[in-house]
Amino acid sequence: MTSQALRVRAGVFACDKKIIVGERFGDESEAFVAYIDGMIRIGGGPQSRREVELFKALHPAPELSRRLLEEEVDWYGK
């Protein structure tokens, strides 16, 4: 999470541990990806796709099939 996340109207989801990195959304991507063991991405924007690329760079290809699930979706919302 970035310090910017602490100021947005939506607030922060309750969690046991907070790791604050950077000032703006996206600054935390490298720390976030280094911290997790697996990733599920359903749709998403440029930041989530960059985080997947960072994740892929950290894990050998044979491991990715059990650590990473990606699914593109069409967005029909507003």
N, C-alpha and C positions, 0 to 999 in steps of 0.2 A: 504494500500500500504506500501511497505517497502522502505527503502532508496535505496536498490538494484534496485528497479523498476525505479528510477530516472536516473539510469546509463545505462539501456539497450538501444540498438539501436532503438527499436520500439517506445520508448518514452512513454508518459503517455496520456491517453485519456482525453480530455478537460472535466473538471467537476467544479461544484461550490464549492465543499468542498473536501479537502484532509486530510486524517487522516494517518499520518506516524507512523508506529509501527514496531520496530525491524530493523534489518539489512539485513536479507535474506528473499527470497520468502517463504511464509508459516508462518513467525513470526506474521503476521497480522491476521491470521485466527480467533482467539478468539475474537478480537476486531471487526472484520468484522461481524461475526455471531451474536454477541450481539447487533450490530447496526441495523440490517435489520429486517423487519417484515415478509418477505416471501422469498422463494428460488425456483428457477427453475434450475435443473441440467440436461443437455443433454450430455450424455457421460462424458468425463473428466477422469482425472487421480487420483492418490492417494490423492493429496491435496484436490480436490473437494469432494471426498468421505469422507475424514476426516471432512471437513466443514459441510457436511450434517449430520454426526453423532453428531457433536457439536450442530447443529441446533435442531436436534431431542431431545437432552438432555434438551434444554431450553424450549420446548413447549410440553404441554400435548398431548397425542395421539389423543384425539378428535379434537384438533385444526389442527393437521398436514394435514388432507385431504384438508383444504382450504389454508394452508400456504406453502405447499411443493409439487412440481411436479418433478418427476425424470423419466428419460427415458434413457435406455442404448442404445447405437448405435454401430454398427460395423464401424471401420474406414478403409476406402479404399484409403486414401491418401498416400503420401510418408512418 
